[in-house]
Amino acid sequence: MGHAMDLTERIERLERQNRLFEGAATVAALAVIAVVVMGQAAPRTSTVEAQKFVLKDKTGKIRAVLGEGPDNEIGLLVYDGKQRPRAMIAVDDNDMPVIRVSDDAGKERVVLDAISGVRVEGNGPRVVLGVQHGNEPALQLIDKDGWTRATLTLTNTNTAPILKFLDPRGDTRMWLGAMSDGKAQLYMMSRPERGAGVRPSWAALEVAADGTLGLRLNQAGTVWRAP
């Protein structure tokens, strides 16, 4: 009889312990689930702060860098497969936005900024497209020595397109324009000589809007006109 009572008490005690273990396990499981849910529901920040971001391809080569450059400009620098810088969009240390595109030798071929406009570089000669300080849009052809040899400008005064040709010294020798009054003009000029009292020679051909032709010749101050 006594042994039966002891066995019964042991069984009941084990059952109580099992219930305690089950309760503890349930609480632990609920705690884990709560942590996971809270972690998923935690607000995620939409801002990432850093001084530099480096993008690498699958081989480990750097292909782009976002951050501060060697000349204190802030922007994006893109590299080719041989680790050569080829393109950049940035704001320089003078707060000027600029875009640069380079060839495989590192020479800048295309430059775009807010002052000079677009500059396309060759192996010496270059082309510049922009709006000049007088609010005049212009296209310039510049030779290998840095002299402007031809310009196409829309003048600010009479909104006339003017095409100019210049000699290697930078002097205008010929220009062609379509004036706002409908007249088309062609001017050809000698190279102006340096010195007092020296007058260049020139010739001008005009075609009015109604078809009237005009010709003027100036030889050292003497003018011949027709009609």
C-alpha positions as CSV (number, residue, x, y, z in Angstrom):
1,M,0.0,0.0,0.0
2,G,2.8,2.4,1.0
3,H,4.7,1.6,-2.2
4,A,1.7,2.3,-4.3
5,M,1.3,5.7,-2.6
6,D,4.9,6.6,-3.2
7,L,4.6,5.6,-6.9
8,T,1.5,7.7,-7.3
9,E,3.2,10.8,-5.7
10,R,6.2,10.4,-8.0
11,I,4.0,10.2,-11.1
12,E,2.1,13.3,-10.0
13,R,5.4,15.1,-9.3
14,L,6.7,14.2,-12.7
15,E,3.5,15.4,-14.4
16,R,3.8,18.7,-12.5
17,Q,7.4,19.1,-13.7
18,N,6.4,18.3,-17.2
19,R,3.7,20.9,-17.1
20,L,6.2,23.4,-15.8
21,F,8.7,22.5,-18.6
22,E,6.0,22.8,-21.2
23,G,5.0,26.2,-19.9
24,A,8.5,27.4,-19.8
25,A,9.1,26.2,-23.3
26,T,5.9,27.9,-24.5
27,V,7.0,31.2,-22.9
28,A,10.5,30.9,-24.5
29,A,9.0,30.2,-27.9
30,L,6.6,33.1,-27.6
31,A,9.6,35.3,-26.5
32,V,11.6,34.3,-29.6
33,I,8.6,34.9,-31.9
34,A,8.1,38.3,-30.3
35,V,11.7,39.3,-30.8
36,V,11.5,38.2,-34.5
37,V,8.3,40.1,-35.1
38,M,9.5,43.2,-33.3
39,G,12.7,43.0,-35.4
40,Q,10.7,42.9,-38.6
41,A,8.4,45.6,-37.5
42,A,11.1,47.9,-36.3
43,P,11.3,51.1,-38.4
44,R,14.1,51.1,-41.0
45,T,16.0,54.2,-41.7
46,S,16.0,55.5,-45.3
47,T,19.2,57.4,-44.9
48,V,22.7,55.9,-45.3
49,E,25.6,58.2,-44.3
50,A,29.2,57.7,-45.5
51,Q,32.1,59.7,-46.9
52,K,32.7,57.4,-49.8
53,F,31.0,54.6,-51.7
54,V,33.1,52.2,-53.8
55,L,31.5,50.0,-56.5
56,K,33.4,46.9,-57.6
57,D,32.6,44.4,-60.4
58,K,32.5,40.7,-59.9
59,T,36.3,40.4,-60.4
60,G,36.9,42.9,-57.6
61,K,37.9,45.8,-59.8
62,I,36.8,49.3,-58.8
63,R,34.3,50.6,-61.4
64,A,32.9,53.6,-59.7
65,V,33.6,55.8,-56.7
66,L,31.1,58.2,-55.1
67,G,32.7,60.7,-52.8
68,E,35.5,63.3,-52.6
69,G,38.0,63.3,-55.5
70,P,41.7,64.2,-55.5
71,D,41.0,67.8,-56.4
72,N,38.4,68.3,-53.6
73,E,35.5,67.8,-56.0
74,I,32.4,65.9,-54.8
75,G,30.9,63.6,-57.3
76,L,30.8,60.3,-59.1
77,L,33.9,58.9,-60.9
78,V,33.5,56.0,-63.3
79,Y,36.3,53.7,-64.3
80,D,36.7,51.3,-67.3
81,G,37.7,47.7,-67.1
82,K,41.4,48.6,-67.0
83,Q,40.9,50.9,-63.9
84,R,41.2,54.1,-65.9
85,P,39.0,57.0,-65.0
86,R,36.7,57.7,-68.0
87,A,33.8,59.8,-66.8
88,M,33.0,62.2,-63.9
89,I,30.1,64.2,-62.8
90,A,30.9,66.5,-59.8
91,V,30.8,69.8,-58.1
92,D,34.3,71.3,-57.8
93,D,35.7,73.3,-54.8
94,N,34.3,76.5,-56.4
95,D,30.8,75.0,-56.3
96,M,30.8,74.7,-60.1
97,P,29.0,71.6,-61.5
98,V,31.0,69.9,-64.2
99,I,30.9,66.8,-66.4
100,R,34.1,65.3,-67.9
101,V,34.6,62.4,-70.3
102,S,38.2,61.1,-70.9
103,D,39.7,58.8,-73.5
104,D,41.8,55.7,-72.7
105,A,44.9,57.8,-72.4
106,G,43.4,60.0,-69.7
107,K,42.9,63.1,-71.9
108,E,39.7,65.0,-71.4
109,R,37.7,64.8,-74.6
110,V,34.3,66.3,-73.5
111,V,33.9,68.9,-70.8
112,L,30.6,70.5,-69.7
113,D,30.3,73.2,-67.2
114,A,28.0,76.1,-66.4
115,I,30.3,78.9,-67.6
116,S,32.0,77.8,-70.9
117,G,29.3,75.3,-71.9
118,V,30.4,72.2,-73.9
119,R,34.0,71.8,-75.0
120,V,35.0,68.9,-77.3
121,E,38.7,68.3,-77.5
122,G,40.6,66.8,-80.4
123,N,44.3,66.2,-80.7
124,G,44.9,70.0,-80.6
125,P,41.9,71.6,-82.2
126,R,38.7,71.8,-80.2
127,V,35.0,72.9,-80.4
128,V,33.3,75.1,-77.8
129,L,29.5,75.5,-77.6
130,G,28.0,77.8,-75.1
131,V,26.3,81.1,-74.2
132,Q,28.8,84.0,-74.0
133,H,28.7,86.7,-71.3
134,G,26.6,89.0,-73.5
135,N,23.9,86.3,-73.5
136,E,24.9,85.3,-77.0
137,P,24.8,81.6,-77.9
138,A,28.0,80.8,-79.9
139,L,29.8,77.9,-81.5
140,Q,33.6,78.3,-81.7
141,L,36.2,76.3,-83.7
142,I,39.7,76.7,-82.1
143,D,42.9,75.5,-83.7
144,K,45.8,73.6,-82.1
145,D,47.5,76.8,-81.1
146,G,44.5,78.1,-79.2
147,W,43.3,80.7,-81.7
148,T,39.6,80.9,-82.6
149,R,39.3,80.4,-86.3
150,A,35.5,80.4,-86.9
151,T,32.5,81.4,-84.8
152,L,28.8,81.1,-85.3
153,T,27.0,83.6,-83.0
154,L,23.4,84.7,-82.5
155,T,23.9,88.4,-81.6
156,N,22.2,89.9,-78.6
157,T,21.6,93.3,-80.3
158,N,19.7,92.4,-83.4
159,T,19.2,88.7,-83.0
160,A,21.1,88.1,-86.2
161,P,23.1,84.9,-86.8
162,I,26.7,85.8,-87.7
163,L,29.3,83.4,-89.1
164,K,32.9,84.7,-88.7
165,F,36.2,83.4,-90.1
166,L,39.4,84.5,-88.5
167,D,43.0,84.2,-89.5
168,P,45.8,82.6,-87.4
169,R,46.4,85.9,-85.7
170,G,42.9,86.1,-84.4
171,D,41.7,88.9,-86.8
172,T,38.3,88.6,-88.4
173,R,38.7,88.4,-92.2
174,M,35.2,87.4,-93.3
175,W,31.7,87.3,-91.9
176,L,28.3,86.3,-93.2
177,G,25.1,87.4,-91.5
178,A,21.4,87.4,-91.9
179,M,20.2,90.7,-90.3
180,S,16.9,91.2,-88.5
181,D,15.7,93.6,-91.3
182,G,15.9,90.7,-93.8
183,K,19.2,91.7,-95.4
184,A,21.9,89.1,-96.0
185,Q,25.4,90.5,-95.9
186,L,28.9,89.1,-96.8
187,Y,31.9,91.1,-95.6
188,M,35.6,90.3,-96.5
189,M,38.4,92.3,-94.9
190,S,42.1,92.7,-95.1
191,R,44.2,92.0,-92.1
192,P,44.2,95.2,-90.0
193,E,47.7,96.7,-89.8
194,R,48.9,98.0,-86.5
195,G,49.5,101.7,-86.5
196,A,47.8,105.1,-86.5
197,G,46.0,106.1,-89.7
198,V,46.1,102.7,-91.3
199,R,42.7,101.7,-92.8
200,P,41.9,98.1,-93.8
201,S,40.4,97.4,-97.1
202,W,37.1,95.5,-97.3
203,A,34.4,94.4,-99.7
204,A,30.7,93.9,-98.9
205,L,28.0,92.2,-100.8
206,E,24.4,92.7,-99.7
207,V,21.1,91.2,-100.7
208,A,18.0,92.9,-99.4
209,A,14.8,91.1,-98.5
210,D,13.2,92.3,-101.7
211,G,16.0,91.0,-103.8
212,T,17.9,94.3,-104.3
213,L,21.7,93.7,-104.7
214,G,24.3,96.0,-103.3
215,L,28.1,96.0,-103.6
216,R,30.6,98.1,-101.7
217,L,34.4,98.2,-102.1
218,N,36.7,100.1,-99.8
219,Q,40.3,100.5,-100.7
220,A,42.2,102.4,-98.0
221,G,39.3,104.8,-97.4
222,T,38.1,105.1,-101.0
223,V,34.6,103.7,-101.4
224,W,33.1,102.3,-104.6
225,R,29.4,101.5,-104.4
226,A,26.9,99.8,-106.7
227,P,24.2,100.7,-107.1
